[in-house]
Amino acid sequence: MRIKQYLLLAMMAVSLLNGQYLLAQNNFEDNGFDDQGINESSNFNPHKNDSTKKNKEIPKGIYAWTVDRKFGDIRKVDVDTMPHLYPQSTLAMGKQMQFNTLGNNYTARQNRIFIDRKEKQQFAFTEVYDMVLRQPEDFHFTNTLSPITNLSYDNCGDKTNGEDHLDARFAVNAGKRIGMGMDLDYAYARGYLQNQSISHFGATFYTSYMGDKYQLHALYSTHHQKATENGGITNDNYITHPELTEQSYSANEIPVILQQNWNRNDHQHLFLTHRYSVGFYQQVPMTEEEKTAKQFALASAKENMKDSIDALADTMVVDSTMLFMKREFKPVTSFIHTAEVASHDRSYQVYASPKGYYANKYYDTFEKTYSADSILDVTKYFSLKNTFAIALMEGFNKYAMAGLKLFASHELRRAEMPMTITDSCAYTGKISEHSISVGGQLQRTQGHTLHYDLLAETWIAGEDIGQLKIDGKVDLNFPLLGDTVRLIAKGYVHRLNPTLYERKLHTKHFWWDNSLDKEMRTRIEGNFTYEKTKTTLRVAVEEIQNYTYYGMSYTRADNANTLLTASVRQHGGNLNILTAQLDQKFQLGPLHWDNVLTYQSSSNQDVLPLPTLNAFSNLYIQFMVAGVLRVELGGAATWFSKYDAPDFCPAINQFAVQENSQSRVELGNFPFVDVYANMHLKHARFFLLMQNATASSFGRNYFLTPHYAQNESVIHFGVSWNFFN
């Protein structure tokens, strides 16, 4: 009798473990990974009497999340495994074709939608590469059932002018609590015009530990970027009106402004956030999904019991209340530490500049390294930031309706650049800055109807003393006509010191030590979403005082640019921006039509030029082949109204407002169209895309940045494949 009891207890333990495994598997499948097991009939042993020779089903599934950059709070995200807009995601113009670029892929870019532009970084020279650089709050940490590898590759063109992009990602778990992985990314575009090749290489390694009381997330990345700068073409008529030029040129023969100019960036980042929580354990009811998984596991185990144990199990009375309870840790208070370390090396290297190209020259050589007609602008930047917080957790009892955090931060910034000039030779000096801030957060994330998040931070010492940031967000969900309406209101008040390089930059041809006032920004934004009609309406109003931006000016004549100047400007008055955006999707059977229409109004187009209208449209048919191959065939297009689009200054690697009215160029009122075939089969997605399909059909005015022509019609191919080990 005792032996039977032991066997029954062992059976119950195994079934509970199976239930936990099945529950985890169900959760992971929600993220889009197919659960395709190995067919047992493929075993070469026809009698199946040798257990060591049987193929075992590899569990497939992944759970992914991001963490808050300041506190390390976890936010679940869906793994991007579906093919929709996958072709557009490989292009610098973005998924909704909303970015201005320099023509070649992976080059510098800027969002035409002002409210979607990211907050400025202290190190300004890599901001324009946000296509390939992800911030810590955007990175996906993982927990996997089995090791997962994703290989993605896309290319176009040939060895002379083409593009190649290879991305390899690997994720694995060491037990249930430790997840780790890496991401190796290489992007190289040679370019269809002269002197516009660009390459990015990045390696990222991450790990996480998810214990009940202690949690940790660590992220290390290293990147190298090398961009050849051509300054744009010498005469736009080579593209827009080739019949007006004396000679016909192919794309790689069109004359460009600059020769032998390079922007180089090498940088490393370390991000660490961890916390220790105190609290208590309690028994809580399982969710319906957990109950279903456990019932299935128990039923499966019961079918495998022998007759004697089965008979004994049938006589047992199980308390269903206790059977479907689980032990869960409830944190009450958390002690949080977050650290960030960044190191940047940036150089602008030029062997020879066109005569008269720059208006000013502040020294001849940099530490006597190069000749007087060459350029080696070098700057190094280092930052270290620590944040300490105490959090009273939301939901540890029925009266804790919101979470509360109090925190303090310290940041050290150090920059190296030319500081002194002796006998027309520049020598390096260092700048160090410290800042201390304190603040708090009130947050409610649980429940279905109402959520809110209020964060306030003020700087009490150091270079940024007097800064203030107040961010708020509220969302309300309520039923309407058989569906849920989601209303989101958010806004902020930011009083920020201009960044270090906006206040101080010393190079051979650009030298400023600006005394700038703090920039004051106030924004109110509302979002209305109704899933039943697939409608999202977004309205935002923003007022900016002391708007800080880059401006540049040059003289353009005789197929050359001369007297180039660029600097940081500050608009002393008020600047008002109104944005209204409608995202509307239509569907009729297999036919889909997705549209995003954006209206923008800037009260001063000379300071902040924006297109009044920006439209994106994606028309496609979606169908299945043989029940396994998902196909999307269609075309995506963007169009925006004419405006004085920002120019690009390679020497400071920034988009800048055109300030010379005589050389100012107006861009827009031209459609950019991509035609594609997009497919998804089990664990693979792949596509064919023709970029700029109508480039030669609408006046050939395909410019997004003054004098930087986009590529002509070109075919892209891409594939992304998941492997389960």
C-alpha positions, 0 to 999 in steps of 0.5 A: 500500500505504501509503495502505491502511495509513493507511486501516486505522489510521484505521478502527481509531481510529474503531472504538475511539472508537465502542467507548468511546461504546457503553460509556459509553452502556451504563453510563448506561442502567443508571440507568433512562433509556430509549434511545429514538432518533429514527426515521430514516424520519421524515426528510423527505428520501426519498432520504436523500442529504443528510447535513445533513438527516438526523435524528441520534440523540441519545445518552441517558444519565446517570451520577450520584454523591454525594461524601463531605462530609469527603473528597470520596470518590465514591459511585455512586448510581442516578438516581431515574427510576422511579415507585415511591412517587413520589407519597409523595415529594412529601408532607411525611410522607415516602415511608413516611409516617414524619414528623410535620408541621404539617398543611400540605405543606412545613412543619416536620417531625420523624421519628417513627423516632428512629434515622433522625433526622439529627445536629443542625446548628449553625444549628438553625432550618432543621433542620425543613425537611429536605424541601426542603433537601439537605445536600452529601453528599446532592446528585447530581453528574452526567455526561451523554451529552447535555444533560438537562432534568427538569421536575417539577410537582405540585399540589392544591387551588385558588388559595385553599387549594392547593399548587404545587411546580415543580422544574427541573433541568438537567445538561450536560457540557463534554467528558468530564471537566467536568459542570455543572448547576443545580436551581431549586425552588419550593414554595408551599402556601397551606393549608386552615386559616388562617395556615399558608401557606409558601413555599420557593425554592431555586437550586443550581448545581454543577460537577465536574471528573473528571481522572485526577490532579485532581478537583473538586466545587463546589456553591453554593445559595441558599434563601429560606423564609417560613412563616406560623405559626398556633400550631395551632387553638384547640379540637381539638373543631372537628376531632375532635368538631364536634358538641360545638361551638356553631357549625359551621366550614369548614376555613378558618374554624376559629379559630387561636391566632396572627395575623400571625406569620412565620418567615423564613430566607435562607441561602447555602451554598458547598461545595468539595472537590478533590484532587490524586493522585500515582500511575502509569499501567498497562495493565489488562484490560477488564471483560466489558462493555467487551470486549463493547462494543469487539467490537461496535464493531469488527464494525460498523466492519468491515462498513462497510469497502470490499472492499480494506480488508476483505481487508487487515484479514482478513490482519492478526493482532491480539493479542487480549490487547493489544486488550482492555487499557486504560490506567488511572491508579492513584492512590497518594497524594491530597492533599485539601482541603474547604471549606464556607461558610454564611451564615444570616439568620433572623427571627421577625416578629410584628405583634401577640401574644395577650394573656398568650401569653408567660410572659416578656418580656426587652425591649420593642423591638429596636433601637427598630424596632417597637412594644412589642406586636410582635416582631422576633427576628433572628439571623445566623449565619456559618460557615467550615470547612476540612479538609485530608487526606492519603490513602494509596489503597486498591488501588494494589497487591495489598498495599494492602488498605485506604485510610488518611486523616489529616486536620485541620479548622478551623471558625469560627462567628460568630453575631449576636443581641441581647446587651445591654439598655438602657432595655428596648431590645435591641442586637445583639452578636456571638459567635465560636467556633473549633474545631480537630480531627484524625483518621483513617480506615481504609476498605476498599471494594473486593472483594465479601465484606468491607468496613469503614469506621472514622473517628475524630476528636477536637477538640484546641482551641477551643470544642469541645475534648474532643469525640470522634467514632468511627464504624464500619461493617462489611458482610459478603456471603456466598451462601445458598440461591442468593442473597446475604445481606448483614450490616451492623454499624455503631455510633458513640461521640459525645461532642459539645458542644451546638450554639451555639444550644442554649447561647445564644439571646436573643430578646424572649420566650426568653433563655438562656445555658446551661452544658451538659455534653457529650452522650455517645451510644453506638449499636450497630446490625445489619442483616440483608438477604436478597434472595431473601425480600425481608427486611430486619431492623434492630436498634439499641441506643443509650445517651445521657448528658446528652441535650439537647432542647427543652421547652415548656410553656403553659396551655390554657384558654378556647380560648387558650394562655397563659404559654408558655415554652420552653428547652433541657433536659438530662437528667442520667441515662442514656437507653436506646433500643431499636429493631427494624424489619422491612421485608418485601415480598411479591409474588404475580403483579402484586400487591405488599404492602410493609410496614415495622414498627418497634418503639421503646422509650424508657426515659424517655418524659417526656424522649424520647417515642416511639411504641412501634409504627409501621407502614407498609403499601403494597398495590398492583398493578403491570402494563404496558399495551401494553408501554410504560405501567407502572401502579401502583394501590394504597394506602399507610397508616401507623399508630402507637401513642399517645404524647405527640407533641412539640409545635411552638414557632413562636418558635424553629422547633423541635419540643419535648417537652410539659412541662405535664401539664395541657395534654399531648395524646396522639396516635396510634392513627389510620390515615392512608391515601393512595390513588393511581394511579402511572404511567411512560411512556418519559421521563415519570412521573405520578400521581393521589393522594388524601391522607388518604382516610379522614380523616372515617371514623375519628373525625376524629382526624387530628393528627400534632402537638398542635393542628395538624390535617392536611388533609382528603381532597384530590387531588394530581396530579404529573408529572415529564418528562425531556428530552434535547436 
